[in-house]
């Protein structure tokens, strides 16, 4: 079993152990949030846009989940959390810290960050 798949199975086992109800649906990565409508998800109303910004020193990374119709104002977000200048992390950083590629960012990816 692939390492990422094992981590997912471990999380699902923990949810089962705690008797937490969940539904999981796998789907292909999407580059833009508007592409999600083509996937016929079982609960499209629960879709979130997941972003991976980082500070200008490449020291702090953030995983941000927001409603699909919302836009993130990185300048306002930076001020709110007291961070340095923010921009979106590179594909290389995404792979390094989350073991994910662009279009597949998910909160589950945070499990890959050692």
C-alpha positions as CSV (number, residue, x, y, z in Angstrom):
1,X,0.0,0.0,0.0
2,X,1.3,3.4,-1.0
3,X,2.4,5.6,2.0
4,X,-0.2,8.2,1.4
5,X,-2.9,5.6,1.1
6,X,-1.8,4.1,4.4
7,X,-2.1,7.5,6.1
8,X,-5.6,7.9,4.7
9,X,-6.6,4.5,5.9
10,X,-5.1,5.3,9.3
11,X,-7.2,8.5,9.6
12,X,-10.4,6.6,8.4
13,X,-9.7,3.9,11.0
14,X,-9.4,6.6,13.7
15,X,-12.7,8.2,12.6
16,X,-14.3,4.7,12.8
17,X,-12.8,4.1,16.2
18,X,-14.3,7.4,17.5
19,X,-17.6,6.6,15.7
20,X,-17.4,9.7,13.7
21,X,-19.6,9.6,10.6
22,X,-18.0,10.6,7.3
23,X,-18.3,10.1,3.6
24,X,-15.3,10.2,1.4
25,X,-15.3,10.5,-2.4
26,X,-12.2,10.4,-4.4
27,X,-11.9,12.4,-7.6
28,X,-9.3,13.6,-10.1
29,X,-7.3,16.7,-9.3
30,X,-8.8,19.9,-10.7
31,X,-6.8,23.1,-11.7
32,X,-9.8,25.5,-11.2
33,X,-12.7,25.3,-8.8
34,X,-15.2,25.6,-11.6
35,X,-14.1,22.2,-12.9
36,X,-15.4,20.5,-9.8
37,X,-19.0,20.8,-11.2
38,X,-18.1,18.3,-13.9
39,X,-17.2,15.6,-11.3
40,X,-20.8,14.9,-10.1
41,X,-19.8,14.7,-6.5
42,X,-22.3,13.2,-4.0
43,X,-22.3,16.4,-1.9
44,X,-21.4,19.3,-4.1
45,X,-22.5,21.8,-1.5
46,X,-19.6,20.7,0.8
47,X,-16.9,21.5,-1.8
48,X,-14.1,23.8,-0.5
49,X,-11.3,25.6,-2.4
50,X,-8.0,24.6,-0.8
51,X,-5.0,26.9,-1.2
52,X,-1.3,26.6,-0.1
53,X,0.3,30.0,0.5
54,X,3.7,30.6,2.0
55,X,5.6,33.6,3.4
56,X,8.4,35.3,1.4
57,X,11.1,33.7,3.5
58,X,9.8,30.2,2.7
59,X,9.6,29.5,6.4
60,X,5.9,29.4,7.1
61,X,3.3,27.6,5.0
62,X,-0.5,27.7,5.4
63,X,-3.3,25.5,4.2
64,X,-6.4,27.6,3.6
65,X,-9.9,26.1,2.9
66,X,-12.6,28.5,1.8
67,X,-16.0,28.3,0.1
68,X,-15.6,28.0,-3.7
69,X,-17.2,31.3,-4.5
70,X,-14.9,33.3,-2.2
71,X,-11.6,34.9,-3.1
72,X,-8.6,35.0,-0.7
73,X,-7.1,38.5,-0.1
74,X,-3.6,37.4,0.8
75,X,-2.7,40.9,2.0
76,X,-5.7,40.9,4.4
77,X,-5.0,37.3,5.5
78,X,-1.4,38.2,6.1
79,X,-2.3,41.1,8.4
80,X,-4.9,39.0,10.2
81,X,-2.4,36.3,11.1
82,X,0.6,38.5,11.6
83,X,2.6,36.9,8.8
84,X,5.2,38.3,6.4
85,X,4.3,38.9,2.7
86,X,2.5,35.9,1.3
87,X,2.3,34.3,-2.1
88,X,1.3,30.9,-3.3
89,X,3.7,28.0,-2.7
90,X,5.4,26.4,-5.7
91,X,4.6,22.9,-7.0
92,X,7.9,21.8,-5.6
93,X,7.0,23.1,-2.1
94,X,3.6,21.4,-2.4
95,X,5.3,18.1,-3.2
96,X,7.9,18.5,-0.4
97,X,5.5,19.4,2.4
98,X,2.2,17.9,1.4
99,X,3.2,15.2,-1.0
100,X,0.6,16.7,-3.4
101,X,0.6,18.3,-6.8
102,X,-1.2,21.5,-7.9
103,X,-4.9,20.8,-8.3
104,X,-5.0,18.2,-5.5
105,X,-4.5,20.3,-2.4
106,X,-6.6,18.9,0.5
107,X,-6.5,19.2,4.3
108,X,-5.6,15.5,4.3
109,X,-2.3,16.6,2.7
110,X,-1.3,18.1,6.0
111,X,-0.8,14.6,7.3
112,X,2.2,14.3,5.1
113,X,4.0,17.3,6.6
114,X,6.6,15.9,9.0
